[in-house]
């Protein structure tokens, strides 16, 4: 069975968005410090301290990220982050071109892509690797494109960008629309080129953190198994 990891690797110092803190991985206990407590062959133990934003790395936004009174991450049904999925590749667009309904409809027609009710839709927007030059300026999807996907009945939208919304729009229309409708948003996906214009099973479960507005996920795609959970 082929399993494709769509998750950005977390490492000490990683910063995925300007307003979010870096990921910190610190020694809490080292082998040398703990060794005196034990006897051979045990040489002690090691553990780490993680300090991170709930929006760091590949993560899913809960509705409460932008919607006052919306669900926190521990209240999000796990079924929304697992199930049949499709990846639409629009990475050949111009860097400053927003993804709108016309672009999505045209690409779906060209590639014979069908978006079904209950699908998780992933958009490949960036042609390079995560964090390459131009990554943070690359335009995402606008409200028109989000509305088109909402009408299709999707349950989650994921992208390979640090923010799904179009750069420079402080109204955050896509976050407001989708999270307001309990359609989850996934950001900072990687390796979408390996599933471009294909259907697959997507799984990306959050941590069970009470009160969090988002959570890192381990996102995977399993081609050929889209209906495995039916």
PAMILO-840692 format. One record per residue (C-alpha): residue number from 1; residue in three letters; x, y, z. Coordinates in nm, 4 decimals. Example, Ala and Ser with C-alpha at 12.3 -4.5 7.8 and 13.67 -1.06 7.14 Angstrom:
% residues 2
+-----+------+----------+----------+----------+
! seq ! type !        x !        y !        z !
+-----+------+----------+----------+----------+
!   1 !  ALA !   1.2300 !  -0.4500 !   0.7800 !
!   2 !  SER !   1.3670 !  -0.1060 !   0.7140 !
+-----+------+----------+----------+----------+
END
This chain:
% residues 230
+-----+------+----------+----------+----------+
! seq ! type !        x !        y !        z !
+-----+------+----------+----------+----------+
!   1 !  UNK !   0.0000 !   0.0000 !   0.0000 !
!   2 !  UNK !   0.1370 !   0.3391 !  -0.1011 !
!   3 !  UNK !   0.1265 !   0.6047 !   0.1710 !
!   4 !  UNK !   0.2290 !   0.9591 !   0.0773 !
!   5 !  UNK !   0.3294 !   1.1872 !   0.3633 !
!   6 !  UNK !   0.1909 !   1.5377 !   0.3072 !
!   7 !  UNK !   0.3335 !   1.6787 !   0.6311 !
!   8 !  UNK !   0.6008 !   1.9451 !   0.6659 !
!   9 !  UNK !   0.8729 !   1.8188 !   0.8987 !
!  10 !  UNK !   0.8852 !   2.0115 !   1.2250 !
!  11 !  UNK !   1.2304 !   2.1055 !   1.3505 !
!  12 !  UNK !   1.3787 !   2.3439 !   1.6024 !
!  13 !  UNK !   1.3595 !   2.7026 !   1.4767 !
!  14 !  UNK !   1.0984 !   2.6403 !   1.2052 !
!  15 !  UNK !   0.8757 !   2.9424 !   1.1393 !
!  16 !  UNK !   0.5782 !   2.8894 !   0.9107 !
!  17 !  UNK !   0.4032 !   3.2279 !   0.9293 !
!  18 !  UNK !   0.5253 !   3.5764 !   1.0167 !
!  19 !  UNK !   0.2863 !   3.6324 !   1.3079 !
!  20 !  UNK !   0.3349 !   3.2885 !   1.4623 !
!  21 !  UNK !   0.6258 !   3.1922 !   1.6892 !
!  22 !  UNK !   0.8990 !   2.9552 !   1.5845 !
!  23 !  UNK !   0.8823 !   2.5869 !   1.6723 !
!  24 !  UNK !   1.1101 !   2.5187 !   1.9680 !
!  25 !  UNK !   1.2514 !   2.1762 !   2.0552 !
!  26 !  UNK !   1.4505 !   2.1823 !   2.3790 !
!  27 !  UNK !   1.6223 !   1.9242 !   2.5943 !
!  28 !  UNK !   1.4200 !   1.8557 !   2.9062 !
!  29 !  UNK !   1.6106 !   1.5515 !   3.0335 !
!  30 !  UNK !   1.9316 !   1.4111 !   2.8818 !
!  31 !  UNK !   2.0858 !   1.0647 !   2.9096 !
!  32 !  UNK !   2.3798 !   1.2114 !   3.1000 !
!  33 !  UNK !   2.1602 !   1.3930 !   3.3523 !
!  34 !  UNK !   1.9374 !   1.0950 !   3.4260 !
!  35 !  UNK !   2.1990 !   0.8165 !   3.4105 !
!  36 !  UNK !   2.2854 !   0.8229 !   3.7857 !
!  37 !  UNK !   1.9288 !   0.7165 !   3.8657 !
!  38 !  UNK !   1.9663 !   0.3875 !   3.6791 !
!  39 !  UNK !   2.1857 !   0.0796 !   3.6605 !
!  40 !  UNK !   2.3438 !  -0.0927 !   3.3563 !
!  41 !  UNK !   2.2450 !  -0.1793 !   3.0956 !
!  42 !  UNK !   2.0159 !   0.1247 !   3.1297 !
!  43 !  UNK !   2.2109 !   0.4448 !   3.0557 !
!  44 !  UNK !   1.9364 !   0.6897 !   3.1450 !
!  45 !  UNK !   1.6603 !   0.8408 !   2.9343 !
!  46 !  UNK !   1.5981 !   1.1468 !   2.7216 !
!  47 !  UNK !   1.2921 !   1.3666 !   2.6746 !
!  48 !  UNK !   1.2209 !   1.6924 !   2.4951 !
!  49 !  UNK !   1.0163 !   2.0039 !   2.5632 !
!  50 !  UNK !   0.8045 !   2.1349 !   2.2752 !
!  51 !  UNK !   0.7053 !   2.5022 !   2.2570 !
!  52 !  UNK !   0.4935 !   2.5757 !   1.9530 !
!  53 !  UNK !   0.1969 !   2.7619 !   1.8071 !
!  54 !  UNK !  -0.1175 !   2.5601 !   1.7453 !
!  55 !  UNK !  -0.0856 !   2.6941 !   1.3887 !
!  56 !  UNK !   0.2709 !   2.5767 !   1.3301 !
!  57 !  UNK !   0.3727 !   2.3450 !   1.0488 !
!  58 !  UNK !   0.1101 !   2.1445 !   0.8623 !
!  59 !  UNK !  -0.2016 !   2.2198 !   1.0638 !
!  60 !  UNK !  -0.5786 !   2.2428 !   1.0563 !
!  61 !  UNK !  -0.7693 !   2.5543 !   1.1591 !
!  62 !  UNK !  -1.0669 !   2.5045 !   1.3885 !
!  63 !  UNK !  -1.3651 !   2.7370 !   1.3343 !
!  64 !  UNK !  -1.2736 !   2.9281 !   1.6525 !
!  65 !  UNK !  -0.9590 !   3.0568 !   1.4789 !
!  66 !  UNK !  -1.1677 !   3.3310 !   1.3161 !
!  67 !  UNK !  -1.5255 !   3.2681 !   1.4314 !
!  68 !  UNK !  -1.6140 !   3.3846 !   1.7821 !
!  69 !  UNK !  -1.8042 !   3.1039 !   1.9513 !
!  70 !  UNK !  -1.6968 !   2.8557 !   1.6835 !
!  71 !  UNK !  -1.5784 !   2.5039 !   1.7583 !
!  72 !  UNK !  -1.2370 !   2.4614 !   1.9169 !
!  73 !  UNK !  -1.0151 !   2.1854 !   1.7816 !
!  74 !  UNK !  -1.1235 !   1.9297 !   2.0425 !
!  75 !  UNK !  -1.4837 !   1.9779 !   1.9281 !
!  76 !  UNK !  -1.4165 !   1.9122 !   1.5591 !
!  77 !  UNK !  -1.5520 !   1.5729 !   1.4427 !
!  78 !  UNK !  -1.2625 !   1.3523 !   1.3339 !
!  79 !  UNK !  -1.4663 !   1.2407 !   1.0325 !
!  80 !  UNK !  -1.4083 !   1.5845 !   0.8804 !
!  81 !  UNK !  -1.0388 !   1.5131 !   0.8463 !
!  82 !  UNK !  -1.0501 !   1.1669 !   0.6973 !
!  83 !  UNK !  -1.2170 !   1.0321 !   0.3873 !
!  84 !  UNK !  -1.2324 !   1.0614 !   0.0085 !
!  85 !  UNK !  -1.0219 !   1.3449 !  -0.1298 !
!  86 !  UNK !  -0.9038 !   1.5008 !  -0.4528 !
!  87 !  UNK !  -0.6066 !   1.7251 !  -0.5324 !
!  88 !  UNK !  -0.6484 !   1.9977 !  -0.7951 !
!  89 !  UNK !  -0.3213 !   2.1252 !  -0.9403 !
!  90 !  UNK !  -0.3243 !   2.4934 !  -1.0400 !
!  91 !  UNK !   0.0473 !   2.5487 !  -0.9782 !
!  92 !  UNK !   0.0980 !   2.6648 !  -1.3367 !
!  93 !  UNK !  -0.0860 !   2.9879 !  -1.2577 !
!  94 !  UNK !   0.0917 !   3.3235 !  -1.2337 !
!  95 !  UNK !   0.2265 !   3.4053 !  -0.8857 !
!  96 !  UNK !  -0.0124 !   3.7000 !  -0.8449 !
!  97 !  UNK !  -0.3171 !   3.5216 !  -0.9885 !
!  98 !  UNK !  -0.5769 !   3.4339 !  -0.7270 !
!  99 !  UNK !  -0.7539 !   3.0994 !  -0.7521 !
! 100 !  UNK !  -1.1137 !   3.1742 !  -0.8455 !
! 101 !  UNK !  -1.4131 !   2.9693 !  -0.9557 !
! 102 !  UNK !  -1.3289 !   3.0010 !  -1.3253 !
! 103 !  UNK !  -0.9774 !   2.8664 !  -1.2715 !
! 104 !  UNK !  -1.1056 !   2.5747 !  -1.0649 !
! 105 !  UNK !  -1.3861 !   2.4885 !  -1.3057 !
! 106 !  UNK !  -1.1514 !   2.5022 !  -1.6038 !
! 107 !  UNK !  -0.8921 !   2.2779 !  -1.4394 !
! 108 !  UNK !  -1.1550 !   2.0271 !  -1.3296 !
! 109 !  UNK !  -1.2870 !   2.0106 !  -1.6859 !
! 110 !  UNK !  -0.9382 !   1.9765 !  -1.8356 !
! 111 !  UNK !  -0.8399 !   1.6950 !  -1.5990 !
! 112 !  UNK !  -1.1830 !   1.5284 !  -1.5751 !
! 113 !  UNK !  -1.1872 !   1.5925 !  -1.1991 !
! 114 !  UNK !  -1.5142 !   1.5408 !  -1.0150 !
! 115 !  UNK !  -1.5670 !   1.7049 !  -0.6771 !
! 116 !  UNK !  -1.8216 !   1.5073 !  -0.4777 !
! 117 !  UNK !  -2.0243 !   1.6047 !  -0.1705 !
! 118 !  UNK !  -1.8244 !   1.5252 !   0.1426 !
! 119 !  UNK !  -1.4885 !   1.5402 !  -0.0343 !
! 120 !  UNK !  -1.1743 !   1.6866 !   0.1154 !
! 121 !  UNK !  -1.0231 !   1.9109 !  -0.1535 !
! 122 !  UNK !  -0.6507 !   1.9883 !  -0.1652 !
! 123 !  UNK !  -0.5162 !   2.2637 !  -0.3909 !
! 124 !  UNK !  -0.1611 !   2.2609 !  -0.5225 !
! 125 !  UNK !  -0.0887 !   2.6284 !  -0.5847 !
! 126 !  UNK !   0.2895 !   2.6600 !  -0.5522 !
! 127 !  UNK !   0.5191 !   2.4982 !  -0.8121 !
! 128 !  UNK !   0.8297 !   2.4840 !  -0.5931 !
! 129 !  UNK !   0.9164 !   2.3365 !  -0.2582 !
! 130 !  UNK !   0.7774 !   2.4698 !   0.0675 !
! 131 !  UNK !   0.9559 !   2.7902 !   0.1680 !
! 132 !  UNK !   1.1290 !   2.8488 !  -0.1667 !
! 133 !  UNK !   1.1665 !   3.2124 !  -0.2833 !
! 134 !  UNK !   0.8242 !   3.3623 !  -0.3547 !
! 135 !  UNK !   0.6396 !   3.1138 !  -0.1337 !
! 136 !  UNK !   0.4925 !   3.3665 !   0.1070 !
! 137 !  UNK !   0.3898 !   3.6064 !  -0.1709 !
! 138 !  UNK !   0.2169 !   3.3365 !  -0.3802 !
! 139 !  UNK !  -0.1539 !   3.4047 !  -0.4109 !
! 140 !  UNK !  -0.4087 !   3.1627 !  -0.2674 !
! 141 !  UNK !  -0.7806 !   3.1261 !  -0.3232 !
! 142 !  UNK !  -1.0322 !   3.4117 !  -0.3161 !
! 143 !  UNK !  -1.3894 !   3.4200 !  -0.1866 !
! 144 !  UNK !  -1.5327 !   3.3396 !  -0.5292 !
! 145 !  UNK !  -1.3277 !   3.0220 !  -0.5509 !
! 146 !  UNK !  -1.4126 !   2.9264 !  -0.1940 !
! 147 !  UNK !  -1.7833 !   2.9786 !  -0.2589 !
! 148 !  UNK !  -1.7607 !   2.7500 !  -0.5630 !
! 149 !  UNK !  -1.6057 !   2.4753 !  -0.3507 !
! 150 !  UNK !  -1.8567 !   2.5321 !  -0.0720 !
! 151 !  UNK !  -2.1403 !   2.4806 !  -0.3186 !
! 152 !  UNK !  -1.9871 !   2.1445 !  -0.4082 !
! 153 !  UNK !  -2.0410 !   2.0325 !  -0.0486 !
! 154 !  UNK !  -1.6786 !   1.9784 !   0.0558 !
! 155 !  UNK !  -1.5947 !   1.9237 !   0.4242 !
! 156 !  UNK !  -1.2358 !   2.0498 !   0.4287 !
! 157 !  UNK !  -0.9998 !   2.2525 !   0.2095 !
! 158 !  UNK !  -0.6232 !   2.2142 !   0.2201 !
! 159 !  UNK !  -0.3408 !   2.3977 !   0.0438 !
! 160 !  UNK !   0.0362 !   2.3905 !   0.0112 !
! 161 !  UNK !   0.0607 !   2.7583 !   0.1092 !
! 162 !  UNK !   0.1081 !   2.9140 !   0.4524 !
! 163 !  UNK !  -0.2332 !   3.0823 !   0.4199 !
! 164 !  UNK !  -0.5291 !   2.9803 !   0.2053 !
! 165 !  UNK !  -0.6591 !   3.3372 !   0.1670 !
! 166 !  UNK !  -0.5367 !   3.5743 !  -0.0996 !
! 167 !  UNK !  -0.2298 !   3.7665 !   0.0148 !
! 168 !  UNK !  -0.2993 !   4.1244 !   0.1205 !
! 169 !  UNK !  -0.6712 !   4.0919 !   0.1948 !
! 170 !  UNK !  -0.7191 !   4.1780 !   0.5641 !
! 171 !  UNK !  -1.0857 !   4.0744 !   0.5547 !
! 172 !  UNK !  -0.9767 !   3.7089 !   0.5337 !
! 173 !  UNK !  -1.2893 !   3.6176 !   0.3317 !
! 174 !  UNK !  -1.1977 !   3.2514 !   0.2789 !
! 175 !  UNK !  -1.1326 !   3.1912 !   0.6479 !
! 176 !  UNK !  -1.4557 !   3.3696 !   0.7381 !
! 177 !  UNK !  -1.6633 !   3.1845 !   0.4794 !
! 178 !  UNK !  -1.5282 !   2.8350 !   0.5266 !
! 179 !  UNK !  -1.4772 !   2.8310 !   0.9019 !
! 180 !  UNK !  -1.8133 !   3.0036 !   0.9435 !
! 181 !  UNK !  -1.9671 !   2.7063 !   0.7615 !
! 182 !  UNK !  -1.7614 !   2.4533 !   0.9648 !
! 183 !  UNK !  -1.5513 !   2.3708 !   0.6582 !
! 184 !  UNK !  -1.2034 !   2.3076 !   0.7950 !
! 185 !  UNK !  -0.8889 !   2.4673 !   0.6512 !
! 186 !  UNK !  -0.5523 !   2.2909 !   0.6258 !
! 187 !  UNK !  -0.2319 !   2.4850 !   0.5539 !
! 188 !  UNK !   0.1347 !   2.4093 !   0.4804 !
! 189 !  UNK !   0.0826 !   2.0762 !   0.3061 !
! 190 !  UNK !   0.3756 !   1.9339 !   0.1087 !
! 191 !  UNK !   0.4326 !   1.6785 !  -0.1701 !
! 192 !  UNK !   0.1034 !   1.7585 !  -0.3416 !
! 193 !  UNK !   0.2784 !   1.7064 !  -0.6750 !
! 194 !  UNK !   0.2651 !   1.3324 !  -0.6013 !
! 195 !  UNK !  -0.1150 !   1.3296 !  -0.5908 !
! 196 !  UNK !  -0.1912 !   1.6090 !  -0.8378 !
! 197 !  UNK !  -0.5263 !   1.5679 !  -1.0148 !
! 198 !  UNK !  -0.5881 !   1.2317 !  -0.8457 !
! 199 !  UNK !  -0.8366 !   1.0890 !  -0.5979 !
! 200 !  UNK !  -0.7191 !   0.9230 !  -0.2762 !
! 201 !  UNK !  -0.7960 !   0.8631 !   0.0897 !
! 202 !  UNK !  -0.6885 !   1.1563 !   0.3076 !
! 203 !  UNK !  -0.6206 !   1.1308 !   0.6803 !
! 204 !  UNK !  -0.4983 !   1.4254 !   0.8874 !
! 205 !  UNK !  -0.6028 !   1.4009 !   1.2505 !
! 206 !  UNK !  -0.5473 !   1.6810 !   1.5049 !
! 207 !  UNK !  -0.4248 !   1.6571 !   1.8609 !
! 208 !  UNK !  -0.7007 !   1.6456 !   2.1215 !
! 209 !  UNK !  -0.6154 !   1.9807 !   2.2819 !
! 210 !  UNK !  -0.9010 !   2.1424 !   2.4705 !
! 211 !  UNK !  -0.9520 !   2.5067 !   2.3788 !
! 212 !  UNK !  -0.7018 !   2.5222 !   2.0909 !
! 213 !  UNK !  -0.7873 !   2.7150 !   1.7733 !
! 214 !  UNK !  -0.5875 !   2.4757 !   1.5546 !
! 215 !  UNK !  -0.3593 !   2.1745 !   1.5729 !
! 216 !  UNK !  -0.0633 !   2.0282 !   1.3901 !
! 217 !  UNK !  -0.1650 !   1.7174 !   1.1962 !
! 218 !  UNK !   0.0146 !   1.4243 !   1.0345 !
! 219 !  UNK !  -0.1419 !   1.4421 !   0.6905 !
! 220 !  UNK !  -0.1242 !   1.1416 !   0.4594 !
! 221 !  UNK !  -0.2707 !   1.0397 !   0.1252 !
! 222 !  UNK !  -0.3392 !   0.6786 !   0.0274 !
! 223 !  UNK !  -0.4039 !   0.6527 !  -0.3489 !
! 224 !  UNK !  -0.6483 !   0.3878 !  -0.4597 !
! 225 !  UNK !  -0.8121 !   0.3648 !  -0.1175 !
! 226 !  UNK !  -1.0481 !   0.6616 !  -0.1272 !
! 227 !  UNK !  -1.3487 !   0.4534 !  -0.0210 !
! 228 !  UNK !  -1.1663 !   0.2413 !   0.2379 !
! 229 !  UNK !  -1.3576 !   0.4024 !   0.5240 !
! 230 !  UNK !  -1.7019 !   0.3706 !   0.3644 !
+-----+------+----------+----------+----------+
END
